[in-house]
Amino acid sequence: FEIEAKYPKLVQKVRGMGTFLSFSCETAPIRDALTLKLKSEGVNQGPCGDRSARFRPTLYFEEKHADMYCDALERVCKGINECKLGYRESRLLAFHLKPQISLNLSTHGVLGFW
């Protein structure tokens, strides 16, 4: 919930328990940009609903992986927040990140923390 207070446009309405976590973003394009950037960091998180994101960890998940997720989410939120994204800018960021995602998948294999 700390990150929700720090980046209110990016992370809103955090809900869930354990590995069943999700949160909403201000807009769908911001959610898409956040999700794509997290995937480039190795985090398996996907869109859910109109503007929410759902964490989708692998079956093997320990406390150290939760710390890794929080660190990755913090880095991505900080990077996107520094861009001061509006609706149009977040759509452009999501569009430009797609080639990086396919490159990351082809060089690193399956998404995950390990």
DSSP file (Angstrom, degrees, kcal/mol; ACC not computed):
  #  RESIDUE AA STRUCTURE BP1 BP2  ACC     N-H-->O    O-->H-N    N-H-->O    O-->H-N    TCO  KAPPA ALPHA  PHI   PSI    X-CA   Y-CA   Z-CA
    1    1 A F     >        0   0    0      0, 0.0     4,-1.5     0, 0.0     5,-0.2   0.000 360.0 360.0 360.0 -18.3    0.0    0.0    0.0
    2    2 A E  H  >  +     0   0    0      1,-0.2     4,-1.5     2,-0.2     5,-0.1   0.891 360.0  50.4 -61.2 -41.2    3.0    2.2    0.4
    3    3 A I  H  > S+     0   0    0      1,-0.2     4,-2.4     2,-0.2     8,-0.2   0.809 103.5  60.2 -70.5 -29.2    3.5    2.3   -3.4
    4    4 A E  H  4 S+     0   0    0      1,-0.2    -1,-0.2     2,-0.2     7,-0.2   0.893 107.5  45.1 -63.9 -39.9   -0.2    3.3   -3.8
    5    5 A A  H  < S+     0   0    0     -4,-1.5    -1,-0.2     1,-0.2    -2,-0.2   0.833 115.1  48.4 -71.7 -32.4    0.4    6.4   -1.8
    6    6 A K  H  < S+     0   0    0     -4,-1.5    -2,-0.2     1,-0.2    -1,-0.2   0.843 125.9  24.7 -77.4 -34.9    3.7    7.2   -3.6
    7    7 A Y    >X  +     0   0    0     -4,-2.4     4,-2.8     4,-0.1     3,-0.8  -0.598  68.9 166.2-130.1  70.0    2.3    6.8   -7.2
    8    8 A P  T 34 S+     0   0    0      0, 0.0    -1,-0.1     0, 0.0    -2,-0.1   0.730  76.7  51.1 -65.0 -23.9   -1.5    7.4   -7.0
    9    9 A K  T 34 S+     0   0    0      1,-0.1    17,-2.3    16,-0.1    18,-0.3   0.773 118.4  37.9 -80.4 -25.3   -2.1    7.7  -10.7
   10   10 A L  T <4 S+     0   0    0     -3,-0.8     2,-0.5     1,-0.3    -1,-0.1   0.849 122.9  34.5 -93.0 -39.1   -0.3    4.5  -11.4
   11   11 A V  S  < S+     0   0    0     -4,-2.8     2,-0.3    -8,-0.2    -1,-0.3  -0.961  71.0 157.0-126.3 114.8   -1.4    2.2   -8.5
   12   12 A Q  E     +A   24   0A   0     12,-3.0    12,-3.3    -2,-0.5    -7,-0.0  -0.942  55.8  12.2-133.6 153.9   -4.9    2.6   -7.1
   13   13 A K  E    S-     0   0A   0     -2,-0.3    -1,-0.2    10,-0.2     2,-0.2   0.889  71.6-160.1  49.9  54.7   -7.3    0.4   -5.1
   14   14 A V  E     +     0   0A   0      9,-0.2     2,-0.3    -3,-0.1     9,-0.2  -0.453  21.5 167.6 -64.4 133.5   -4.8   -2.4   -4.2
   15   15 A R  E     +A   22   0A   0      7,-2.7     7,-2.3    -2,-0.2     2,-0.2  -0.969  17.9  57.1-148.2 160.7   -6.7   -5.5   -3.3
   16   16 A G  E     -A   21   0A   0     -2,-0.3     2,-0.3     5,-0.2     5,-0.2  -0.536  59.9-103.0 112.3-177.9   -6.2   -9.2   -2.7
   17   17 A M  E >  S-A   20   0A   0      3,-1.2     3,-2.2    -2,-0.2     2,-0.2  -0.996  72.4 -16.3-149.5 144.3   -4.1  -11.4   -0.4
   18   18 A G  T 3  S-     0   0    0     -2,-0.3     3,-0.0     1,-0.3     0, 0.0  -0.416 131.1 -18.4  63.5-126.6   -1.0  -13.5   -0.8
   19   19 A T  T 3  S+     0   0    0     -2,-0.2     2,-1.3     1,-0.2    -1,-0.3   0.419 119.8  90.2 -93.7   2.0   -0.3  -14.0   -4.5
   20   20 A F  E <   +A   17   0A   0     -3,-2.2    -3,-1.2    36,-0.1     2,-0.3  -0.614  63.5 145.0 -94.7  73.7   -3.9  -13.1   -5.5
   21   21 A L  E     +A   16   0A   0     -2,-1.3    34,-2.3    34,-0.3     2,-0.3  -0.851  19.0 160.5-116.6 146.9   -3.2   -9.4   -5.9
   22   22 A S  E     -AB  15  54A   0     -7,-2.3    -7,-2.7    -2,-0.3     2,-0.3  -0.975   9.7-174.6-152.7 164.4   -4.5   -6.8   -8.3
   23   23 A F  E     - B   0  53A   0     30,-2.0    30,-3.0    -2,-0.3     2,-0.3  -0.970  20.8-121.0-153.3 164.0   -4.7   -3.0   -8.5
   24   24 A S  E     -AB  12  52A   0    -12,-3.3   -12,-3.0    -2,-0.3     2,-0.3  -0.716  16.5-149.5-106.3 159.2   -6.2   -0.4  -10.8
   25   25 A C        -     0   0    0     26,-2.3   -15,-0.2    -2,-0.3   -14,-0.1  -0.782  32.2-106.0-118.9 167.2   -4.5    2.4  -12.7
   26   26 A E  S    S+     0   0    0    -17,-2.3     2,-0.3    -2,-0.3   -16,-0.1   0.892 100.7   7.3 -62.5 -40.2   -5.9    5.8  -13.7
   27   27 A T  S  > S-     0   0    0    -18,-0.3     4,-2.1     1,-0.1     5,-0.1  -0.936  73.4-114.1-139.0 161.2   -6.4    4.8  -17.3
   28   28 A A  H  > S+     0   0    0     -2,-0.3     4,-2.8     2,-0.2     5,-0.2   0.898 115.2  54.4 -63.1 -41.8   -6.1    1.6  -19.4
   29   29 A P  H  > S+     0   0    0      0, 0.0     4,-2.4     0, 0.0    -1,-0.2   0.882 108.6  49.0 -61.9 -35.7   -3.1    3.0  -21.5
   30   30 A I  H  > S+     0   0    0      2,-0.2     4,-2.6     1,-0.2    -2,-0.2   0.924 111.8  49.5 -66.4 -42.7   -1.2    3.7  -18.2
   31   31 A R  H  X S+     0   0    0     -4,-2.1     4,-2.8     2,-0.2     5,-0.2   0.915 111.5  49.4 -58.8 -44.0   -2.0    0.1  -17.1
   32   32 A D  H  X S+     0   0    0     -4,-2.8     4,-2.6     2,-0.2     5,-0.2   0.909 111.8  47.6 -64.4 -42.3   -0.8   -1.2  -20.4
   33   33 A A  H  X S+     0   0    0     -4,-2.4     4,-2.3     2,-0.2    -1,-0.2   0.917 113.9  47.8 -63.7 -43.1    2.4    0.7  -20.2
   34   34 A L  H  X S+     0   0    0     -4,-2.6     4,-2.4     2,-0.2    -2,-0.2   0.923 113.0  48.2 -63.0 -45.9    3.0   -0.4  -16.7
   35   35 A T  H  X S+     0   0    0     -4,-2.8     4,-2.1     2,-0.2    10,-0.2   0.916 113.0  47.3 -63.3 -44.8    2.3   -4.0  -17.5
   36   36 A L  H  X S+     0   0    0     -4,-2.6     4,-1.7     1,-0.2    -1,-0.2   0.904 112.6  48.6 -65.0 -41.4    4.5   -4.0  -20.6
   37   37 A K  H  X S+     0   0    0     -4,-2.3     4,-0.8    -5,-0.2    -1,-0.2   0.889 110.2  51.9 -67.3 -37.7    7.4   -2.4  -18.7
   38   38 A L  H ><>S+     0   0    0     -4,-2.4     5,-2.6     1,-0.2     3,-0.7   0.896 106.8  53.7 -63.9 -38.9    7.0   -4.9  -15.8
   39   39 A K  H ><5S+     0   0    0     -4,-2.1     3,-1.4     1,-0.3    -1,-0.2   0.879 103.9  55.0 -63.1 -36.0    7.2   -7.7  -18.3
   40   40 A S  H 3<5S+     0   0    0     -4,-1.7    -1,-0.3     1,-0.3    -2,-0.2   0.732 106.0  53.4 -68.2 -19.4   10.4   -6.3  -19.6
   41   41 A E  T <<5S-     0   0    0     -4,-0.8    -1,-0.3    -3,-0.7    -2,-0.2   0.431 128.3-101.3 -89.3  -2.0   11.6   -6.5  -16.0
   42   42 A G  T < 5S+     0   0    0     -3,-1.4    70,-0.6     1,-0.3     2,-0.5   0.619  77.5 137.1  94.0  14.2   10.7  -10.2  -15.9
   43   43 A V      < -     0   0    0     -5,-2.6     2,-1.1    -6,-0.1    -1,-0.3  -0.832  48.8-142.4-100.0 128.3    7.4   -9.8  -14.0
   44   44 A N        +     0   0    0     -2,-0.5    12,-2.2    12,-0.1     2,-0.4  -0.755  45.6 140.8 -90.3  97.7    4.4  -11.8  -15.2
   45   45 A Q  E     -C   55   0A   0     -2,-1.1    10,-0.2   -10,-0.2    -6,-0.1  -0.997  27.4-167.6-138.2 138.5    1.5   -9.5  -14.7
   46   46 A G  E     -C   54   0A   0      8,-2.3     8,-3.1    -2,-0.4     2,-0.1  -0.836  26.4 -91.8-129.8 165.4   -1.4   -9.0  -17.0
   47   47 A P  E     -C   53   0A   0      0, 0.0     2,-0.3     0, 0.0     6,-0.3  -0.350  36.0-174.6 -71.3 154.8   -4.4   -6.7  -17.6
   48   48 A C  E  >  -C   52   0A   0      4,-2.5     4,-1.4     1,-0.1     3,-0.3  -0.927  50.7 -24.7-152.6 122.8   -7.7   -7.4  -16.0
   49   49 A G  T  4 S-     0   0    0     -2,-0.3    -1,-0.1     1,-0.2     0, 0.0  -0.314 109.8 -34.9  71.1-157.1  -10.9   -5.6  -16.7
   50   50 A D  T  4 S-     0   0    0      1,-0.1    -1,-0.2    -3,-0.1   -26,-0.0   0.882 133.8 -10.3 -71.5 -41.6  -11.0   -2.0  -17.9
   51   51 A R  T  4 S+     0   0    0     -3,-0.3   -26,-2.3   -20,-0.1     2,-0.2   0.146 103.3 110.5-150.1  24.1   -7.9   -0.6  -16.2
   52   52 A S  E  <  -BC  24  48A   0     -4,-1.4    -4,-2.5   -28,-0.2     2,-0.4  -0.660  47.7-149.2-103.7 160.4   -6.7   -3.1  -13.6
   53   53 A A  E     -BC  23  47A   0    -30,-3.0   -30,-2.0    -6,-0.3     2,-0.4  -0.981   8.0-154.4-127.5 141.0   -3.6   -5.3  -13.5
   54   54 A R  E     -BC  22  46A   0     -8,-3.1    -8,-2.3    -2,-0.4     2,-0.3  -0.964  16.9-127.4-120.7 130.5   -3.4   -8.7  -11.9
   55   55 A F  E     - C   0  45A   0    -34,-2.3   -34,-0.3    -2,-0.4   -10,-0.2  -0.585  23.4-171.9 -74.4 132.1   -0.2  -10.3  -10.5
   56   56 A R        +     0   0    0    -12,-2.2   -12,-0.1    -2,-0.3   -36,-0.1  -0.690   9.6 179.6-129.4  78.7    0.3  -13.7  -12.0
   57   57 A P        -     0   0    0      0, 0.0     4,-0.1     0, 0.0   -14,-0.0  -0.271  32.5-101.5 -76.3 165.2    3.3  -15.4  -10.3
   58   58 A T        -     0   0    0      2,-0.3    54,-0.0     1,-0.1   -14,-0.0  -0.252  40.6 -99.8 -73.2 172.6    4.5  -18.9  -11.0
   59   59 A L  S    S+     0   0    0      1,-0.1     2,-0.9    -2,-0.0    -1,-0.1   0.839 112.3  69.7 -66.6 -32.2    3.6  -21.8   -8.7
   60   60 A Y        +     0   0    0      2,-0.0     2,-0.4     0, 0.0    -2,-0.3  -0.781  68.7 153.7 -89.7 107.1    6.9  -21.6   -6.9
   61   61 A F        +     0   0    0     -2,-0.9     2,-0.2    -4,-0.1   -42,-0.0  -0.979  14.5 173.8-144.1 123.0    6.8  -18.3   -5.0
   62   62 A E    >>  -     0   0    0     -2,-0.4     4,-1.4     1,-0.0     3,-0.8  -0.664  49.3 -92.2-121.0 176.4    8.6  -17.3   -1.8
   63   63 A E  H 3> S+     0   0    0      1,-0.3     4,-2.0    -2,-0.2     5,-0.2   0.860 123.1  59.1 -59.0 -37.5    9.1  -14.2    0.3
   64   64 A K  H 3> S+     0   0    0      1,-0.2     4,-1.9     2,-0.2    -1,-0.3   0.837 103.3  53.1 -62.3 -31.3   12.2  -13.2   -1.7
   65   65 A H  H <> S+     0   0    0     -3,-0.8     4,-2.3     2,-0.2    -1,-0.2   0.843 104.7  54.3 -72.5 -33.1   10.1  -13.2   -4.9
   66   66 A A  H  X S+     0   0    0     -4,-1.4     4,-2.4     2,-0.2    -2,-0.2   0.905 108.7  49.5 -64.1 -40.5    7.6  -10.8   -3.3
   67   67 A D  H  X S+     0   0    0     -4,-2.0     4,-2.3     2,-0.2    -2,-0.2   0.903 109.8  51.0 -63.7 -40.7   10.5   -8.5   -2.5
   68   68 A M  H  X S+     0   0    0     -4,-1.9     4,-2.4     2,-0.2    -2,-0.2   0.895 110.2  49.9 -63.8 -39.9   11.7   -8.8   -6.1
   69   69 A Y  H  X S+     0   0    0     -4,-2.3     4,-2.9     2,-0.2     5,-0.2   0.936 110.7  48.8 -63.5 -46.7    8.2   -7.9   -7.3
   70   70 A C  H  X S+     0   0    0     -4,-2.4     4,-2.3     1,-0.2    -2,-0.2   0.892 112.0  49.5 -61.9 -39.6    8.0   -4.9   -5.1
   71   71 A D  H  X S+     0   0    0     -4,-2.3     4,-2.4     2,-0.2    -1,-0.2   0.926 112.9  46.5 -64.5 -44.6   11.4   -3.7   -6.2
   72   72 A A  H  X S+     0   0    0     -4,-2.4     4,-2.5     2,-0.2     5,-0.2   0.919 112.6  49.9 -64.3 -43.4   10.5   -4.1   -9.9
   73   73 A L  H  X S+     0   0    0     -4,-2.9     4,-2.6     1,-0.2     5,-0.2   0.901 110.9  50.3 -61.8 -41.0    7.1   -2.4   -9.4
   74   74 A E  H  X S+     0   0    0     -4,-2.3     4,-2.5    -5,-0.2    -2,-0.2   0.929 111.5  47.6 -62.6 -46.5    8.9    0.5   -7.6
   75   75 A R  H  X S+     0   0    0     -4,-2.4     4,-2.3     2,-0.2    -2,-0.2   0.921 114.9  45.7 -61.3 -44.8   11.5    0.9  -10.5
   76   76 A V  H  X S+     0   0    0     -4,-2.5     4,-2.7     2,-0.2     5,-0.3   0.926 113.6  48.2 -67.1 -45.2    8.8    0.8  -13.2
   77   77 A C  H  X S+     0   0    0     -4,-2.6     4,-2.8    -5,-0.2     5,-0.2   0.907 111.9  50.4 -61.9 -41.5    6.5    3.2  -11.4
   78   78 A K  H  X S+     0   0    0     -4,-2.5     4,-2.0    -5,-0.2    -1,-0.2   0.928 112.3  47.2 -62.0 -45.0    9.3    5.6  -10.8
   79   79 A G  H  X S+     0   0    0     -4,-2.3     4,-0.7     2,-0.2    -2,-0.2   0.916 116.3  42.6 -63.8 -44.6   10.4    5.5  -14.4
   80   80 A I  H ><>S+     0   0    0     -4,-2.7     3,-0.7     1,-0.2     5,-0.7   0.897 112.9  53.5 -69.7 -39.8    6.8    6.0  -15.7
   81   81 A N  H ><5S+     0   0    0     -4,-2.8     3,-1.4    -5,-0.3    -2,-0.2   0.868 103.2  57.0 -63.4 -37.0    6.1    8.7  -13.1
   82   82 A E  H 3<5S+     0   0    0     -4,-2.0    -1,-0.2     1,-0.3    -2,-0.2   0.752  99.7  60.3 -66.4 -23.2    9.2   10.7  -14.1
   83   83 A C  T <<5S-     0   0    0     -4,-0.7    -1,-0.3    -3,-0.7    -2,-0.2   0.632 100.4-138.9 -77.0 -13.3    7.8   10.8  -17.7
   84   84 A K  T < 5 -     0   0    0     -3,-1.4     2,-0.2    -4,-0.4    -3,-0.1   0.962  28.9-154.8  52.3  58.5    4.7   12.7  -16.4
   85   85 A L      < -     0   0    0     -5,-0.7     2,-0.2     4,-0.1    -1,-0.2  -0.434  18.7-172.2 -73.6 131.1    2.5   10.6  -18.7
   86   86 A G     >  -     0   0    0     -2,-0.2     4,-2.3   -56,-0.0     5,-0.2  -0.417  49.1 -83.1 -97.9-173.8   -0.9   11.8  -19.9
   87   87 A Y  H  > S+     0   0    0      1,-0.2     4,-1.7     2,-0.2     5,-0.2   0.940 129.5  44.1 -59.1 -50.9   -3.3    9.7  -21.8
   88   88 A R  H  > S+     0   0    0      1,-0.2     4,-1.9     2,-0.2    -1,-0.2   0.910 114.2  49.7 -63.2 -43.8   -1.7   10.2  -25.2
   89   89 A E  H  > S+     0   0    0      1,-0.2     4,-2.4     2,-0.2    -1,-0.2   0.874 108.2  53.0 -65.4 -37.8    1.8    9.7  -23.9
   90   90 A S  H  X S+     0   0    0     -4,-2.3     4,-2.3     2,-0.2    -1,-0.2   0.866 108.0  51.2 -68.2 -34.4    1.0    6.5  -22.0
   91   91 A R  H  X S+     0   0    0     -4,-1.7     4,-2.1    -5,-0.2    -1,-0.2   0.906 111.1  48.4 -65.6 -41.1   -0.5    5.0  -25.3
   92   92 A L  H  X S+     0   0    0     -4,-1.9     4,-2.4     2,-0.2    -2,-0.2   0.898 110.3  51.2 -65.9 -40.0    2.7    5.9  -27.1
   93   93 A L  H  X S+     0   0    0     -4,-2.4     4,-1.7     2,-0.2    -2,-0.2   0.932 110.0  49.3 -62.2 -45.5    4.9    4.4  -24.4
   94   94 A A  H  X S+     0   0    0     -4,-2.3     4,-0.9     1,-0.2    -1,-0.2   0.899 111.9  49.8 -60.3 -40.3    2.9    1.1  -24.5
   95   95 A F  H  < S+     0   0    0     -4,-2.1     3,-0.4     1,-0.2    -1,-0.2   0.913 112.7  45.7 -64.2 -43.5    3.2    1.1  -28.3
   96   96 A H  H  < S+     0   0    0     -4,-2.4     4,-0.4     1,-0.2    -1,-0.2   0.720 107.0  58.9 -75.9 -21.0    7.0    1.7  -28.2
   97   97 A L  H >X S+     0   0    0     -4,-1.7     4,-1.7     1,-0.2     3,-0.6   0.750  84.1  81.7 -78.6 -23.2    7.6   -0.9  -25.5
   98   98 A K  H 3X S+     0   0    0     -4,-0.9     4,-1.7    -3,-0.4     5,-0.2   0.873  89.5  50.2 -55.2 -44.1    6.1   -3.9  -27.4
   99   99 A P  H 3> S+     0   0    0      0, 0.0     4,-1.7     0, 0.0    -1,-0.3   0.872 108.8  53.7 -62.3 -33.9    9.3   -4.5  -29.5
  100  100 A Q  H <> S+     0   0    0     -3,-0.6     4,-2.5    -4,-0.4    -2,-0.2   0.859 105.0  55.0 -66.7 -34.5   11.4   -4.6  -26.3
  101  101 A I  H  X S+     0   0    0     -4,-1.7     4,-2.6     2,-0.2     5,-0.2   0.942 107.6  47.2 -64.8 -47.4    9.1   -7.2  -24.8
  102  102 A S  H  X S+     0   0    0     -4,-1.7     4,-2.1     1,-0.2    -1,-0.2   0.876 112.7  50.6 -64.4 -35.3    9.5   -9.6  -27.7
  103  103 A L  H  X S+     0   0    0     -4,-1.7     4,-1.8     2,-0.2    -1,-0.2   0.922 110.6  49.2 -65.1 -43.9   13.3   -9.1  -27.6
  104  104 A N  H  X S+     0   0    0     -4,-2.5     4,-2.2     1,-0.2     5,-0.2   0.904 111.8  48.8 -62.7 -42.2   13.3   -9.8  -23.8
  105  105 A L  H  X S+     0   0    0     -4,-2.6     4,-1.7     1,-0.2    -1,-0.2   0.888 111.5  49.0 -66.3 -38.8   11.2  -13.0  -24.2
  106  106 A S  H  < S+     0   0    0     -4,-2.1    -1,-0.2    -5,-0.2    -2,-0.2   0.813 118.5  38.4 -73.6 -27.7   13.4  -14.3  -27.0
  107  107 A T  H  < S+     0   0    0     -4,-1.8    -2,-0.2    -5,-0.2    -1,-0.2   0.751 127.8  30.9 -93.0 -24.9   16.7  -13.7  -25.1
  108  108 A H  H  < S-     0   0    0     -4,-2.2     2,-0.2     1,-0.3    -3,-0.2   0.479  93.5-144.5-114.2  -3.8   15.5  -14.7  -21.6
  109  109 A G     <  +     0   0    0     -4,-1.7    -1,-0.3    -5,-0.2    -2,-0.1  -0.502  61.9  20.3  79.2-144.4   12.9  -17.3  -22.2
  110  110 A V  S    S-     0   0    0     -2,-0.2     2,-0.1     1,-0.1    -4,-0.0  -0.311  84.5-108.4 -67.4 140.9    9.8  -17.7  -20.0
  111  111 A L        +     0   0    0      3,-0.1     2,-0.3   -68,-0.1   -68,-0.1  -0.407  67.6 101.7 -67.1 143.2    8.7  -14.7  -18.0
  112  112 A G  S    S-     0   0    0    -70,-0.6     0, 0.0   -73,-0.2     0, 0.0  -0.929  79.4 -85.7 163.2-178.0    9.3  -15.0  -14.3
  113  113 A F              0   0    0     -2,-0.3   -70,-0.1     1,-0.2    -1,-0.1   0.649 360.0 360.0 -87.9 -15.7   11.6  -13.9  -11.5
  114  114 A W              0   0    0    -72,-0.1    -1,-0.2    -3,-0.1    -3,-0.1   0.413 360.0 360.0-122.4 360.0   14.2  -16.7  -11.9
